[in-house]
Amino acid sequence: MPTVSMTVNGKAVVADVDSRTLLVQFLRETLRLTGTHVGCDTSQCGCCVVHVNGDAIKSCTALALSLEGADVRTIEGLADGDKLHPMQEAFRENHGLQCGFCTPGMIMTAVEMVKRKGNKLDEKTIREELEGNICRCTGYHNIVKAIAAGAEAMGKSA
């Protein structure tokens, strides 16, 4: 069985994996980082979004072996100890979740969105950027509000 090594949430990890193992499986089953969710298995829902080398990707579409040497960040790696990341805090404060299943992917997408688009995000931009993330519970109003607030907070904490 091949071996893969990468950095996940700041920690070096090495493991033997089947060559068909998806990153989402590696994170959830091998590393027991279950904050990254599997929602659709077809890369449509965005529940599995993580950051690889700083870019948001759907971890259900990447083979773990293809990420040899990569820097991976999951939802578990956003907080600083007990202090939530500003985007996580914004989702909490603005009720940007309902059941919470899509929330990790939404937050990871939002953090990378701010990195690319800046801290002043309007509703139209946020909604367009969330196109690959599906929430089955809400009308997205509070999610959009949370992302706008989180983007602003990220600008203040930088």
C-alpha positions in Angstrom: 0.0 0.0 0.0 1.4 3.4 -0.9 2.3 6.0 1.8 1.2 9.6 1.7 2.6 12.4 3.8 1.2 15.9 4.2 0.6 18.6 6.8 -2.9 18.7 8.2 -3.9 21.6 10.4 -0.2 22.3 11.1 0.8 18.8 12.0 2.8 16.4 9.8 0.9 13.2 9.0 2.1 10.0 7.3 -0.1 7.1 6.5 -0.5 4.1 4.3 -3.5 4.5 2.0 -5.2 2.7 -0.8 -4.5 4.4 -4.1 -8.3 5.1 -4.5 -8.7 6.9 -1.1 -10.2 10.3 -1.4 -9.0 13.2 0.7 -12.3 13.4 2.5 -12.0 9.6 3.4 -8.4 10.1 4.5 -9.4 13.0 6.8 -12.5 11.4 8.3 -11.5 7.7 8.5 -7.7 7.8 8.9 -7.2 11.0 10.8 -10.6 11.0 12.5 -11.2 14.7 11.6 -14.9 14.4 11.1 -15.7 18.1 10.7 -15.4 17.7 7.0 -18.6 16.2 5.8 -19.6 14.0 2.9 -22.9 15.2 1.5 -23.4 14.1 -2.0 -20.4 12.1 -3.3 -20.6 14.0 -6.6 -18.9 17.4 -5.7 -22.2 19.2 -5.9 -22.9 20.2 -2.3 -19.7 21.7 -0.9 -20.0 20.0 2.5 -16.5 18.6 2.1 -14.6 21.9 1.3 -11.1 22.1 2.9 -8.1 24.3 2.0 -5.2 22.7 0.2 -2.1 25.0 0.0 -4.4 27.9 0.8 -7.1 27.2 -1.9 -10.6 25.9 -1.2 -11.2 22.5 -2.8 -13.9 19.8 -2.6 -12.1 17.0 -0.8 -14.4 14.4 -2.3 -12.8 15.0 -5.7 -9.1 14.8 -4.7 -7.2 11.6 -4.2 -5.1 11.6 -1.0 -2.0 10.4 -2.8 -2.2 13.3 -5.2 -1.6 15.6 -2.3 1.8 14.4 -1.3 3.5 17.2 0.6 0.4 19.4 0.6 -0.7 21.7 3.4 -4.3 20.9 4.3 -6.5 22.8 6.6 -9.9 21.6 7.8 -12.6 23.2 9.8 -10.9 21.8 12.9 -7.7 23.8 12.0 -9.4 27.2 11.8 -9.8 28.0 15.5 -6.9 29.1 17.6 -7.3 26.9 20.6 -10.6 27.8 22.2 -10.8 31.1 20.3 -13.0 30.7 17.2 -11.8 32.0 13.8 -13.7 35.3 13.0 -15.7 33.5 10.3 -16.7 30.8 12.7 -17.7 33.4 15.3 -19.7 35.3 12.7 -21.7 32.2 11.8 -22.5 31.7 15.5 -23.4 35.3 16.1 -25.5 35.7 12.9 -27.3 32.3 13.1 -25.6 31.2 9.8 -26.5 27.6 10.4 -29.5 25.5 11.0 -28.8 21.8 11.2 -25.0 22.6 10.8 -24.3 19.8 8.2 -23.2 22.3 5.5 -21.6 24.7 7.9 -18.0 23.5 7.8 -17.9 23.7 4.0 -19.6 27.1 4.0 -17.1 28.5 6.5 -14.1 27.1 4.6 -15.5 28.5 1.3 -16.1 31.8 3.0 -12.6 32.1 4.4 -11.0 31.5 1.0 -13.6 33.9 -0.6 -12.3 36.7 1.7 -8.7 35.8 0.8 -9.6 36.2 -2.9 -12.2 39.0 -2.8 -11.3 41.0 0.2 -13.1 42.1 3.4 -15.9 44.2 1.8 -18.2 41.7 0.3 -21.7 42.6 -1.0 -24.6 40.2 -1.0 -24.5 39.5 -4.8 -20.8 38.6 -4.6 -21.3 36.3 -1.6 -24.3 34.5 -3.3 -22.4 34.0 -6.5 -19.3 32.7 -4.7 -21.5 30.2 -2.7 -22.8 28.6 -5.9 -21.0 25.3 -5.2 -22.3 25.1 -1.6 -25.8 23.8 -0.9 -27.8 24.3 2.3 -30.9 22.2 2.5 -32.3 23.9 5.6 -32.1 27.7 5.1 -32.8 30.4 2.6 -29.2 31.5 2.8 -30.1 34.9 4.3 -28.3 34.4 7.6 -25.4 32.6 5.8 -24.9 35.6 3.6 -25.1 37.9 6.6 -22.6 35.8 8.5 -20.1 35.8 5.7 -20.3 39.5 5.3 -19.8 40.0 9.1 -17.0 37.4 9.1 -15.2 39.1 6.2 -15.3 42.4 8.0 -14.1 40.8 11.2 -11.3 39.1 9.4 -10.2 42.5 8.1 -10.1 43.9 11.6 -8.1 40.9 13.0 -5.5 40.9 10.3 
